[in-house]
Amino acid sequence: MTRSAVAWPLTPSLLLLLCVIHTSSLFLPDSKELRELLIRYEQEAGLNPAGNRTRRAILWSDRDEILQLHNKLRGSVYPTASNMEHMIWDDELERSATQWAEVCQWDHGPQDLLMSIGQNLAGHPVGDAPGVWGGWLSVKGHSVPLPEEREFGPHSRVIFVSFASFLQLVWATTNRVGCAVHTCPQMNVWGEIWENAVYLVCNYSPKGNWIGEAPYQHGRPCSQCPPSYGGGCRNNLCYKGETAYLNIRTFSL
């Protein structure tokens, strides 16, 4: 049977997750850390001549920050997850994210790659600070409708996470992520042209959001981890131990 992305039946657990999306202090896409990361790249972009695309490798410190944000959210879901896996950085996913970020297209892609990976996007229009936003864009036609934008003032805009994107973040078996950031001289964002937009793309593997499947199993943290984890647990996540991850840097798509 062919797997298809998204739809998850409306159950009591789902309703609780929806509440988490709106109320949790661990709400990743509007986190202080992610906003600050995007602002840093915006400030660097401002030092470059207008119209130049800026290629910028993700710093190790930024990789760690992104990983910490993901794992913090994954280890803090409610209802609690019994099989949530610790997420690590993947160089190959980073390379594919870089290739798509350089296209400067505010949409998911490329389509052939999306068959095997998950993807979330974030952006920041230069000059809009402090009205920074870090919302994740879901695949068109595959998300549960939620309010996408709320105004907090004439220069303050926050775009909230879509349900499909939230599910990708907390999909238990998705254990690798690779991200890229790029400054685009112009990017069309839902009909609005952003100048020197800072564009963040994160790719995930294995892909989540499968129809008919829950994102994770509810239960005591780490009580249903895959055997490959050997019973290891860290911060409510299935964990293999530091030495097991030392030589895991890439994953072939």
For each residue, the residues with C-beta under 8 A, 3 or more apart:
1:
2:
3: 210 211
4: 210 211
5: 139 142 164 207 209 210 211
6: 139 142 143 144 164 167 209 211
7: 142 144 211 212
8: 14 144 167 213 214 215
9: 14
10: 14 15
11: 14 15
12: 15 16
13: 16 17 79 214 218
14: 8 9 10 11 17 18
15: 10 11 12 18 19
16: 12 13 19 20 78 79
17: 13 14 20 21 77 78 79 166 170
18: 14 15 21 22 163
19: 15 16 22 23
20: 16 17 23 24 77 78
21: 17 18 24 27 146 160 161 163 166
22: 18 19
23: 19 20
24: 20 21 27 76 78
25:
26: 31 72 73 76
27: 21 24 30 31 161
28: 31 34 69 70 72 73 161 169
29: 34 122 134 135 136 160 161 165
30: 27 34 35 133 134 135 158 160 161
31: 26 27 28 34 35 69 134
32: 35 36
33: 36 37 65 68 69
34: 28 29 30 31 37 38 69 122 134
35: 30 31 32 38 39 124 132 133 134
36: 32 33 39 40
37: 33 34 40 41 62 65 66 181 200
38: 34 35 41 42 122 123 124 132 134 181 198 200
39: 35 36 42 43 124 129 132
40: 36 37 43 44
41: 37 38 44 45 56 124 181 183 198
42: 38 39 45 46 124 126 129 183 196 198
43: 39 40 46 47
44: 40 41 47 48 54 56 183
45: 41 42 48 54 126 183 196 198
46: 42 43 126 196
47: 43 44
48: 44 45 52 54 183
49: 52
50: 185 195 196
51: 185
52: 48 49 185
53: 102 104 182 183 184 185
54: 44 45 48 182 183
55: 98 102 182
56: 41 44 181 182 183
57:
58: 62 63 66 94 179 180 181
59: 62 63
60: 63 64
61: 64 65
62: 37 58 59 65 66 181
63: 58 59 60 66 67 89 179
64: 60 61 67 68
65: 33 37 61 62 68 69
66: 37 58 62 63 69 70 177 179 202
67: 63 64 70 71 87 88 89 177
68: 33 64 65 71 72
69: 28 31 33 34 65 66 72 73
70: 28 66 67 73 74 87 169 177
71: 67 68 74 75 86 87 235 237
72: 26 28 68 69 75 76 235
73: 26 28 69 70 76 77 169 170
74: 70 71 77 81 84 85 86 87 169 170 237
75: 71 72 84 221 235 236 237
76: 24 26 72 73 236
77: 17 20 73 74 80 81 84 170 216
78: 16 17 20 24
79: 13 16 17 218
80: 77 218 219 220 221 236
81: 74 77 84 170 172 216 217 218 219 221 236
82: 216 217 218 219 220 221 222 223 224 225
83: 172 173 216 217 219 224 225 226 238
84: 74 75 77 81 170 172 216 221 236 237 238
85: 74 172 173 174 175 225 226 229 237 238
86: 71 74 175 234 237 238 239 240
87: 67 70 71 74 174 175 176 177 237
88: 67 175 176 177 245 248
89: 63 67 94 176 177 178 249
90: 93 94 176 177 178 205 249 250 251
91: 94 95 178 249 250
92: 95 96 178 250 251 252 253
93: 90 96 97 117 176 177 178 179 203 204 205 251 253
94: 58 89 90 91 97 98 178 179 180 203
95: 91 92 98 99 178
96: 92 93 99 100 113 117 178 203 253
97: 93 94 100 101 119 178 179 180 201 202 203
98: 55 94 95 101 102 180 182 201
99: 95 96 102 103
100: 96 97 103 105 109 110 113 119 180 201 203
101: 97 98 104 180 181 182 199 200 201
102: 53 55 98 99 182
103: 99 100 109
104: 53 101 182 184 185 186 187 197 199
105: 100 109 187
106: 121 123 137 187 188 189 190 199
107: 121 137 140
108: 114 119 121 137 139 140
109: 100 103 105 113 114
110: 100 113 114
111: 114 115
112: 115
113: 96 100 109 110 116 117 203 253
114: 108 109 110 111 117 119 139
115: 111 112
116: 113 205 207 253
117: 93 96 113 114 203 204 205 207 253
118: 168 171 174 203 204 205 207 208 209
119: 97 100 108 114 139 168 201 202 203 204
120: 136 137 165 168 169 201 202 204
121: 106 107 108 136 137 199 200 201 202
122: 29 34 38 134 135 136 137 199 200 202
123: 38 106 133 187 189 194 197 198 199 200
124: 35 38 39 41 42 128 129 132 133 134 197 198 200
125: 128 189 194 195 197
126: 42 45 46 183 194 195 196 197 198
127: 195 196
128: 124 125 131 132 133 155 157
129: 39 42 124 132
130: 155 156
131: 128 152 153 155 156 157 158
132: 35 38 39 124 128 129
133: 30 35 123 124 128 157 158 159
134: 29 30 31 34 35 38 122 124 200
135: 29 30 122 148 158 159 160 161 162
136: 29 120 121 122 161 162 165 166 169
137: 106 107 108 120 121 122 162 165
138: 142 143 162 163 164 165
139: 5 6 108 114 119 142 143 164
140: 107 108 143
141:
142: 5 6 7 138 139 164 209
143: 6 138 139 140 146 162 163 164 165
144: 6 7 8 162 163 164
145:
146: 21 143 160 161 162 163
147: 150 160
148: 135 159 160 162
149: 157 158 159 160
150: 147 158 160
151: 156 157
152: 131 156 157 158
153: 131 156
154:
155: 128 130 131
156: 130 131 151 152 153
157: 128 131 133 149 151 152
158: 30 131 133 135 149 150 152
159: 133 135 148 149
160: 21 29 30 135 146 147 148 149 150
161: 21 27 28 29 30 135 136 146 165 166
162: 135 136 137 138 143 144 146 148 165 166
163: 18 21 138 143 144 146 166 167
164: 5 6 138 139 142 143 144 167 168 209
165: 29 120 136 137 138 143 161 162 168 169
166: 17 21 136 161 162 163 169 170
167: 6 8 163 164 170 171 208 209 215
168: 118 119 120 164 165 171 174 204 208 209
169: 28 70 73 74 120 136 165 166
170: 17 73 74 77 81 84 166 167 215 216
171: 118 167 168 174 204 208 209 215 216
172: 81 83 84 85 215 216 217
173: 83 85 206 208
174: 85 87 118 168 171 177 204 205 206 207 208
175: 85 86 87 88 205 206
176: 87 88 89 90 93 204 205 206 251
177: 66 67 70 87 88 89 90 93 174 202 203 204
178: 89 90 91 92 93 94 95 96 97 202 203
179: 58 63 66 93 94 97 200 201 202 203
180: 58 94 97 98 100 101 200 201
181: 37 38 41 56 58 62 101 198 199 200 201
182: 53 54 55 56 98 101 102 104 198 199 201
183: 41 42 44 45 48 53 54 56 126 196 197 198 199
184: 53 104 187 194 196 197 199
185: 50 51 52 53 104 195 196
186: 104 193 194 195 197
187: 104 105 106 123 184 193 194 197 199
188: 106 191 192 193 194
189: 106 123 125 192 193 194 197
190: 106
191: 188
192: 188 189
193: 186 187 188 189
194: 123 125 126 184 186 187 188 189 197
195: 50 125 126 127 185 186
196: 42 45 46 50 126 127 183 184 185
197: 104 123 124 125 126 183 184 186 187 189 194
198: 38 41 42 45 123 124 126 181 182 183
199: 101 104 106 121 122 123 181 182 183 184 187
200: 37 38 101 121 122 123 124 134 179 180 181
201: 97 98 100 101 119 120 121 179 180 181 182
202: 66 97 119 120 121 122 177 178 179
203: 93 94 96 97 100 113 117 118 119 177 178 179
204: 93 117 118 119 120 168 171 174 176 177 207 208
205: 90 93 116 117 118 174 175 176 251 253
206: 173 174 175 176
207: 5 116 117 118 174 204 210
208: 118 167 168 171 173 174 204 215
209: 5 6 118 142 164 167 168 171 215
210: 3 4 5 207 213
211: 3 4 5 6 7
212: 7
213: 8 210
214: 8 13 217
215: 8 167 170 171 172 208 209
216: 77 81 82 83 84 170 171 172
217: 81 82 83 172 214 224
218: 13 79 80 81 82
219: 80 81 82 83 223 224
220: 80 82 223
221: 75 80 81 82 84 233 236 237
222: 82 225 231 232 233 236 237 238
223: 82 219 220
224: 82 83 217 219
225: 82 83 85 222 229 231 232 233 238
226: 83 85 229 238
227: 230
228: 240
229: 85 225 226 232 233 238 239 240
230: 227 240 241
231: 222 225
232: 222 225 229 238 239 240 241
233: 221 222 225 229 236 237 238 239
234: 86 237 239
235: 71 72 75 239
236: 75 76 80 81 84 221 222 233
237: 71 74 75 84 85 86 87 221 222 233 234
238: 83 84 85 86 222 225 226 229 232 233
239: 86 229 232 233 234 235
240: 86 228 229 230 232 244 245
241: 230 232 244 245
242: 245 246
243: 246
244: 240 241 248
245: 88 240 241 242 248
246: 242 243
247:
248: 88 244 245
249: 89 90 91
250: 90 91 92
251: 90 92 93 176 205
252: 92
253: 92 93 96 113 116 117 205
